[in-house]
Amino acid sequence: MGLIVAIYVYANYRMGTLRSMGPGYMPFALAVVLSALGVIAAIMSQVLPPQDYSGRELDWRKVVPVALGVLIFALTVTKLGLIISTILLVVISSIADRRFNFKHSFFLAISLCLISWVVFVLLLKMTIPVFW
């Protein structure tokens, strides 16, 4: 599937160069990387012995906060801005950790806000609202 996407993107979008990327550069690169990972996973599944997964259950206490954090980020980033949405994402997702510590989560959130602001607003010049 990834190779089909890569071929389609390569045929229909301008690729550009590494210095001046066109609209097809990242989708093409992503399709190639995901295709390579799929091939590696398929080979590994045939080479390695099967594992016993009985007794392993999905821990919903970890899944729900992470999914909820991502959903809230997606719903609030345009209304509340990048900074507040990132803080909400990190703090809500951190609840999934058994050793949840609000102080550590807050420092992680502030760090990710700074990194996100530098990468997306300053370097990539994306028009994301930083604050509401």
ZIKA-V250811 format. One record per run of one state. SS is the DSSP state (hx for helix, st for strand, lp for the rest). FROM is the first residue (numbers start at 1). TO is the last residue. If there is no record, write none. Layout:
# ZIKA-V250811
SS/FROM/TO  SS/FROM/TO
This chain:
# ZIKA-V250811
lp/1/1  hx/2/12  lp/13/15  st/16/16  lp/17/20  st/21/21  lp/22/24  hx/25/47  lp/48/59  hx/60/80  lp/81/81  hx/82/94  lp/95/101  hx/102/123  lp/124/132
